[in-house]
Amino acid sequence: TIIAEEGREQTWTRHQDTAEFFWKLMDDMGLEMLVPEPSERLVSLHTVKVPAGIDAAAVIKLMREEFRIEIGGGLGAALAGKIFRIGFMGYNSRREVALQVATALGYALKQQGWKPKA
C-alpha cells in the first residue's frame, strides 16, 4: 500500500499539501469553502459552496459523464444543492489530481454561465 511505501508521516504531509493546494485553487477561482477556517477543515474531504444560480446536480453529472470524475453533492435538507463534496484520499491525494478536478469543476460551472474570479 501507499502508506507502507511512504510511511505515515509522508502520507499525512501529502494529504495536507494536496488539501492546501486545492483550497488555493478554489480561492483563486472565487469559490468558497463551506468551512471558512482552514485549520478546521478535513484534509481528505472538501466542501465547496455551490455558487448562486448553479444547478449542483448538473455539475456533478457533467463531471462524471465528460471527465469521469465523481464528486458528491450536499446531504440532508441543509446542504443538498448547496455544496459539492470532493475527496482526495490515498493515491488520489496528489496535486495533479486536485488540479484536474478543479479544472473540470470550473468547466462545468462555466457551462451554466458562472464566471471565475478575475
DRENLUM-168502 format. One line per 8 residues: number of its first residue (from 1); their letters; for each residue x negated, z negated, y of N, C-alpha, C, CB. Coordinates in pm, 1 decimal, always signed. Glycine has a CB too. Layout:
% residues N
NUM> A> X,Z,Y,X,Z,Y,X,Z,Y,X,Z,Y  ... $
This chain:
% residues 118
1> TIIAEEGR> -83.6,+0.0,-119.7,+0.0,+0.0,+0.0,-87.5,+0.0,+125.3,+94.8,-122.1,+0.3  -26.9,+32.2,+235.5,-99.2,+35.7,+362.9,-152.0,-103.1,+398.8,-7.9,+88.7,+475.4  -71.6,-204.1,+375.5,-115.0,-340.1,+410.3,-239.2,-378.0,+330.4,-1.6,-442.1,+384.5  -241.1,-343.5,+201.8,-358.3,-374.0,+118.6,-480.5,-297.4,+168.0,-330.5,-339.8,-29.4  -460.2,-173.9,+211.3,-572.5,-92.8,+260.1,-622.4,-139.3,+397.1,-531.2,+53.9,+267.8  -528.6,-166.9,+487.8,-564.4,-202.9,+625.7,-596.6,-351.0,+642.9,-451.9,-165.6,+718.8  -524.8,-431.7,+571.4,-528.2,-575.4,+594.9,-415.8,-614.4,+689.6,-665.0,-618.7,+652.0  -374.0,-738.5,+680.6,-259.9,-784.1,+760.7,-283.8,-774.7,+910.5,-226.3,-925.8,+725.1 $
9> EQTWTRHQ> -400.9,-817.1,+955.5,-427.8,-816.6,+1099.3,-422.3,-675.5,+1157.4,-564.1,-878.9,+1127.4  -484.4,-579.3,+1090.0,-483.4,-441.0,+1139.1,-342.3,-383.1,+1134.8,-579.2,-353.3,+1056.1  -267.0,-416.8,+1031.8,-128.0,-369.4,+1022.7,-46.9,-422.8,+1140.2,-63.1,-413.1,+888.2  -62.1,-551.2,+1169.1,+9.8,-610.9,+1282.4,-32.7,-543.9,+1413.6,-16.1,-764.0,+1289.1  -162.5,-523.1,+1428.7,-214.3,-460.8,+1550.9,-158.3,-320.0,+1567.8,-368.1,-456.6,+1548.4  -152.2,-244.0,+1458.2,-98.4,-107.2,+1464.1,+48.2,-108.5,+1504.3,-115.0,-36.4,+1328.5  +126.7,-200.3,+1448.5,+268.3,-209.3,+1484.8,+284.6,-247.3,+1632.2,+340.3,-311.9,+1395.2  +204.1,-341.6,+1679.9,+210.4,-382.0,+1820.4,+172.7,-265.6,+1910.9,+117.7,-502.2,+1846.7 $
17> DTAEFFWK> +66.4,-193.3,+1875.4,+21.5,-78.9,+1954.7,+129.0,+29.8,+1959.9,-109.0,-21.6,+1896.9  +188.5,+59.8,+1846.2,+293.8,+162.1,+1841.5,+411.7,+119.7,+1928.2,+340.5,+186.7,+1695.8  +450.0,-6.5,+1918.3,+562.6,-56.5,+1997.7,+534.8,-43.1,+2146.9,+591.9,-203.1,+1962.8  +419.2,-88.4,+2189.8,+386.6,-81.3,+2332.3,+378.3,+63.3,+2379.3,+254.4,-153.4,+2360.7  +325.2,+151.8,+2297.9,+319.0,+293.8,+2330.1,+460.8,+351.2,+2345.4,+240.7,+370.8,+2220.8  +549.9,+319.0,+2251.8,+687.9,+367.7,+2257.3,+760.2,+312.5,+2379.3,+763.7,+329.5,+2129.6  +742.7,+185.0,+2408.5,+808.3,+126.0,+2526.0,+764.2,+196.5,+2653.0,+777.4,-24.5,+2535.8  +636.3,+230.3,+2662.2,+587.3,+301.7,+2780.4,+648.2,+441.1,+2787.4,+433.5,+310.9,+2778.7 $
25> LMDDMGLE> +658.3,+509.1,+2674.2,+722.5,+641.1,+2673.1,+866.0,+631.7,+2724.5,+720.9,+701.0,+2530.8  +939.7,+531.5,+2676.7,+1078.6,+515.1,+2720.4,+1083.3,+487.8,+2870.0,+1147.6,+400.7,+2642.6  +998.3,+400.8,+2918.0,+993.6,+369.1,+3061.1,+957.4,+493.1,+3143.0,+892.0,+256.1,+3088.1  +858.6,+568.2,+3096.7,+817.4,+690.0,+3167.9,+930.5,+792.2,+3174.6,+695.0,+752.6,+3099.9  +1017.1,+792.7,+3073.3,+1130.7,+885.2,+3071.3,+1247.6,+834.0,+3155.4,+1176.8,+908.3,+2927.9  +1242.0,+706.5,+3193.4,+1352.5,+648.0,+3269.3,+1458.3,+585.1,+3180.9,+1415.9,+752.4,+3355.7  +1424.1,+559.9,+3055.2,+1518.2,+495.1,+2962.9,+1489.5,+345.5,+2959.8,+1507.9,+556.3,+2819.2  +1595.9,+268.8,+2942.9,+1583.8,+122.7,+2942.7,+1594.5,+67.0,+2801.9,+1691.0,+59.9,+3031.7 $
33> MLVPEPSE> +1520.3,-38.1,+2777.6,+1531.7,-111.7,+2653.1,+1642.0,-216.8,+2670.1,+1395.1,-177.8,+2613.4  +1712.0,-247.4,+2562.1,+1816.2,-349.6,+2568.3,+1756.2,-485.5,+2604.0,+1891.5,-358.0,+2434.3  +1643.2,-517.2,+2543.4,+1574.4,-643.8,+2570.7,+1470.4,-615.8,+2679.6,+1506.6,-703.7,+2439.4  +1493.4,-664.9,+2800.3,+1405.6,-627.5,+2910.7,+1263.2,-683.6,+2900.8,+1466.7,-672.7,+3038.6  +1246.2,-800.1,+2843.6,+1115.4,-865.7,+2839.4,+1038.3,-824.5,+2713.7,+1131.8,-1019.2,+2844.1  +927.2,-751.3,+2729.2,+851.4,-705.5,+2612.3,+813.0,-816.3,+2514.5,+727.6,-636.6,+2657.9  +782.3,-933.8,+2563.5,+740.7,-1042.8,+2474.4,+855.2,-1092.6,+2385.6,+685.8,-1158.7,+2556.5  +978.0,-1054.1,+2416.3,+1093.8,-1096.0,+2338.0,+1145.2,-986.5,+2244.4,+1204.6,-1139.2,+2430.7 $
41> RLVSLHTV> +1079.8,-870.5,+2244.4,+1121.7,-757.8,+2160.7,+1055.6,-763.3,+2023.6,+1088.6,-625.2,+2229.4  +1124.5,-704.7,+1925.7,+1063.3,-682.7,+1795.2,+967.2,-565.5,+1806.3,+1171.1,-656.7,+1685.5  +861.0,-565.2,+1727.0,+768.0,-452.9,+1731.4,+803.3,-344.4,+1630.6,+627.3,-501.6,+1706.5  +899.0,-370.0,+1544.0,+934.2,-270.6,+1442.5,+1070.8,-206.1,+1465.2,+931.8,-334.5,+1306.7  +1157.4,-268.8,+1542.1,+1290.3,-213.6,+1568.7,+1315.4,-217.3,+1718.4,+1401.0,-292.2,+1491.9  +1344.8,-100.5,+1774.2,+1358.1,-85.2,+1918.4,+1501.1,-49.6,+1955.2,+1261.6,+21.4,+1970.4  +1552.3,-115.1,+2056.7,+1688.7,-90.1,+2102.0,+1684.1,-29.6,+2241.8,+1773.1,-220.9,+2100.9  +1716.9,+99.1,+2246.9,+1712.2,+176.1,+2371.3,+1855.4,+193.2,+2421.7,+1642.3,+315.8,+2350.1 $
49> KVPAGIDA> +1879.1,+163.0,+2548.5,+2013.4,+179.4,+2605.2,+2049.0,+327.5,+2613.9,+2022.3,+113.5,+2745.2  +2171.4,+359.1,+2579.0,+2223.1,+495.4,+2592.1,+2255.0,+518.0,+2740.0,+2350.9,+518.5,+2501.0  +2199.9,+623.1,+2799.8,+2230.3,+649.3,+2940.7,+2379.8,+676.9,+2962.9,+2147.4,+768.0,+2990.7  +2427.4,+648.8,+3081.7,+2567.2,+672.4,+3116.9,+2603.8,+818.5,+3094.1,+2593.8,+633.0,+3263.3  +2721.4,+840.1,+3039.2,+2772.1,+975.3,+3018.6,+2720.7,+1044.5,+2894.0,+2739.0,+1057.7,+3135.3  +2641.2,+975.8,+2812.4,+2583.7,+1035.4,+2692.4,+2663.0,+992.8,+2569.3,+2435.7,+995.7,+2677.5  +2690.6,+1088.1,+2482.5,+2757.1,+1061.2,+2354.8,+2648.2,+1026.1,+2253.2,+2843.4,+1185.4,+2306.6  +2634.9,+897.2,+2223.4,+2528.8,+849.5,+2135.1,+2537.2,+913.4,+1996.8,+2535.2,+698.1,+2122.4 $
57> AAVIKLMR> +2657.1,+926.2,+1944.1,+2673.0,+983.6,+1809.5,+2623.3,+1128.2,+1805.6,+2821.0,+977.4,+1765.2  +2645.5,+1203.2,+1912.2,+2599.3,+1341.9,+1917.4,+2446.6,+1348.2,+1922.3,+2659.3,+1414.1,+2039.3  +2384.4,+1255.2,+1992.8,+2237.8,+1249.1,+1999.3,+2181.9,+1219.6,+1860.3,+2190.9,+1140.8,+2101.4  +2238.6,+1121.4,+1794.3,+2193.5,+1082.8,+1660.7,+2207.5,+1200.5,+1564.1,+2273.6,+960.9,+1609.2  +2319.4,+1269.4,+1571.5,+2343.8,+1384.2,+1483.1,+2243.8,+1497.0,+1511.0,+2488.5,+1436.0,+1500.8  +2221.8,+1530.3,+1636.8,+2128.7,+1637.1,+1671.7,+1987.6,+1603.8,+1622.3,+2128.2,+1660.3,+1824.1  +1944.3,+1481.1,+1642.8,+1809.7,+1442.8,+1599.9,+1794.9,+1453.7,+1448.2,+1777.9,+1299.7,+1645.7  +1898.2,+1415.4,+1376.3,+1894.8,+1423.8,+1229.8,+1896.8,+1568.8,+1183.0,+2013.4,+1347.6,+1168.8 $
65> EEFRIEIG> +1984.1,+1649.9,+1240.3,+2002.1,+1786.6,+1191.8,+1892.8,+1882.8,+1239.6,+2136.8,+1838.2,+1235.4  +1845.8,+1867.2,+1361.9,+1746.4,+1961.4,+1414.1,+1602.6,+1917.1,+1392.2,+1769.1,+1982.5,+1560.0  +1579.9,+1784.9,+1387.7,+1442.8,+1735.1,+1377.8,+1416.2,+1651.8,+1252.3,+1410.9,+1653.1,+1498.9  +1520.9,+1625.7,+1173.4,+1507.9,+1543.0,+1053.5,+1455.1,+1403.5,+1087.8,+1415.1,+1610.9,+951.9  +1501.3,+1353.4,+1201.7,+1465.7,+1218.8,+1247.0,+1592.9,+1135.1,+1245.2,+1400.2,+1220.8,+1390.9  +1588.1,+1024.4,+1173.8,+1704.4,+936.5,+1168.0,+1684.8,+815.4,+1256.6,+1731.5,+892.5,+1024.6  +1778.1,+798.6,+1348.3,+1786.0,+676.9,+1429.1,+1927.4,+624.7,+1411.5,+1751.1,+703.2,+1582.3  +1948.8,+500.4,+1447.8,+2081.6,+441.7,+1433.7,+2145.2,+416.6,+1568.6,+2074.4,+312.3,+1355.1 $
73> GGLGAALA> +2272.8,+390.2,+1562.0,+2346.1,+351.7,+1682.2,+2367.1,+201.9,+1683.5,+2480.9,+425.0,+1690.5  +2424.4,+155.3,+1791.4,+2454.4,+13.4,+1803.1,+2561.8,-28.0,+1704.1,+2498.1,-20.3,+1945.0  +2555.8,-152.6,+1662.5,+2652.6,-206.5,+1566.9,+2745.0,-306.0,+1635.8,+2580.5,-273.7,+1448.2  +2869.9,-306.9,+1593.5,+2966.0,-400.8,+1649.6,+3023.7,-351.8,+1780.8,+2901.6,-535.2,+1669.5  +3133.0,-413.3,+1818.9,+3204.3,-371.2,+1939.7,+3118.0,-380.3,+2065.8,+3328.8,-455.5,+1957.6  +3029.1,-476.9,+2071.9,+2949.0,-497.1,+2192.7,+2841.7,-389.6,+2211.8,+2883.5,-633.3,+2188.3  +2792.4,-330.0,+2101.2,+2680.1,-237.2,+2113.6,+2706.2,-95.4,+2063.2,+2564.7,-292.2,+2041.0  +2816.8,-73.7,+1995.4,+2847.7,+60.3,+1944.0,+2856.0,+158.9,+2059.5,+2980.4,+59.7,+1863.5 $
81> GKIFRIGF> +2779.6,+269.5,+2048.4,+2778.6,+371.4,+2151.9,+2696.6,+336.1,+2275.0,+2916.8,+399.6,+2193.1  +2636.1,+216.9,+2274.2,+2564.1,+170.1,+2392.9,+2413.1,+162.5,+2374.1,+2615.3,+35.4,+2432.5  +2366.9,+163.4,+2249.1,+2222.7,+159.7,+2223.9,+2188.2,+252.3,+2107.8,+2175.6,+15.2,+2193.8  +2060.2,+290.3,+2104.1,+2001.7,+356.1,+1987.7,+1912.4,+252.7,+1921.0,+1921.1,+487.2,+2027.2  +1914.9,+246.4,+1787.8,+1823.0,+160.6,+1711.8,+1717.3,+251.6,+1650.1,+1899.0,+76.4,+1600.6  +1593.6,+227.9,+1685.8,+1484.0,+314.0,+1643.1,+1377.3,+226.3,+1579.3,+1425.6,+396.2,+1762.8  +1345.2,+256.8,+1453.3,+1248.1,+175.8,+1381.0,+1118.0,+249.3,+1355.1,+1306.5,+130.3,+1250.9  +1009.1,+177.1,+1372.3,+876.0,+225.4,+1334.4,+815.7,+117.6,+1245.5,+784.1,+255.5,+1461.5 $
89> MGYNSRRE> +815.9,+145.1,+1115.2,+769.8,+45.5,+1018.7,+676.3,+109.8,+917.6,+889.0,-20.6,+947.0  +582.7,+30.6,+867.6,+491.7,+78.9,+765.0,+414.8,+201.3,+811.5,+567.8,+110.8,+638.2  +411.1,+302.3,+726.1,+336.1,+424.7,+755.8,+382.4,+491.4,+885.1,+349.1,+522.7,+640.6  +510.6,+481.7,+916.4,+564.8,+547.8,+1035.7,+538.3,+471.8,+1165.1,+712.5,+567.0,+1019.7  +474.2,+359.0,+1156.6,+438.2,+286.5,+1278.4,+304.2,+339.5,+1328.2,+431.7,+132.1,+1252.9  +313.1,+459.2,+1390.1,+195.0,+527.0,+1443.6,+234.3,+594.3,+1574.3,+137.4,+631.3,+1341.6  +137.8,+606.3,+1665.5,+165.1,+667.4,+1796.1,+221.5,+808.9,+1782.4,+37.6,+670.8,+1880.1  +167.5,+890.0,+1692.4,+214.7,+1027.7,+1681.8,+360.9,+1033.8,+1638.1,+127.8,+1105.5,+1583.7 $
97> VALQVATA> +404.6,+940.8,+1556.1,+545.4,+936.8,+1515.9,+631.1,+891.9,+1634.3,+565.8,+841.7,+1394.3  +585.2,+791.3,+1706.8,+658.8,+745.2,+1825.2,+673.7,+857.2,+1927.3,+587.9,+624.8,+1889.2  +568.7,+936.7,+1944.8,+574.7,+1049.1,+2038.4,+673.5,+1155.2,+1990.5,+435.4,+1111.2,+2056.4  +674.8,+1183.9,+1861.9,+770.3,+1280.9,+1807.4,+914.0,+1233.4,+1828.9,+744.0,+1304.1,+1657.2  +939.0,+1106.5,+1802.8,+1074.1,+1051.1,+1820.1,+1114.0,+1054.7,+1967.1,+1081.4,+906.1,+1766.2  +1024.7,+1014.4,+2056.1,+1055.8,+1015.1,+2199.3,+1083.9,+1156.5,+2249.0,+940.5,+953.5,+2279.2  +1005.9,+1252.0,+2201.9,+1025.9,+1391.8,+2242.5,+1159.9,+1443.6,+2193.3,+912.4,+1480.7,+2189.2  +1192.5,+1416.3,+2068.1,+1321.0,+1459.5,+2012.9,+1437.1,+1390.4,+2083.8,+1326.8,+1431.0,+1862.2 $
105> LGYALKQQ> +1422.0,+1262.6,+2114.2,+1526.5,+1189.8,+2186.0,+1547.9,+1250.4,+2323.7,+1490.5,+1040.7,+2198.4  +1439.4,+1277.9,+2394.7,+1450.9,+1340.4,+2526.0,+1521.8,+1474.6,+2518.5,+1313.8,+1358.0,+2587.9  +1485.8,+1555.0,+2419.0,+1550.2,+1685.5,+2399.9,+1699.9,+1668.1,+2374.5,+1484.5,+1762.0,+2282.4  +1734.7,+1576.2,+2285.0,+1875.9,+1555.1,+2251.1,+1955.7,+1507.3,+2371.9,+1888.6,+1453.7,+2137.1  +1896.8,+1421.0,+2451.8,+1965.0,+1373.2,+2572.2,+1983.7,+1485.7,+2674.0,+1886.2,+1257.9,+2635.6  +1881.8,+1568.9,+2689.3,+1889.3,+1680.8,+2784.4,+1999.6,+1778.8,+2746.4,+1754.9,+1754.2,+2791.3  +2030.6,+1790.1,+2618.4,+2137.4,+1879.5,+2573.9,+2273.1,+1837.7,+2629.1,+2142.6,+1883.4,+2422.2  +2281.8,+1710.8,+2671.7,+2406.2,+1659.7,+2730.7,+2393.9,+1644.6,+2883.3,+2443.4,+1524.0,+2667.1 $
113> GWKPKA> +2289.8,+1702.5,+2940.0,+2276.4,+1701.3,+3085.9,+2196.3,+1586.3,+3143.1,+2409.6,+1699.1,+3146.3  +2140.4,+1501.8,+3056.5,+2058.4,+1390.4,+3104.4,+1930.6,+1443.6,+3167.3,+2025.2,+1292.7,+2989.1  +1888.8,+1378.6,+3275.0,+1765.4,+1417.2,+3343.2,+1665.1,+1303.3,+3334.3,+1792.7,+1454.5,+3491.1  +1544.4,+1329.4,+3284.6,+1443.0,+1223.8,+3278.2,+1397.4,+1182.0,+3416.8,+1323.1,+1270.1,+3196.5  +1338.8,+1064.9,+3423.5,+1284.6,+1015.1,+3549.9,+1176.3,+1111.6,+3598.6,+1227.2,+870.3,+3533.5  +1179.1,+1140.2,+3725.1,+1080.1,+1234.7,+3782.1,+945.0,+1170.5,+3799.3,+1127.7,+1288.2,+3916.7 $
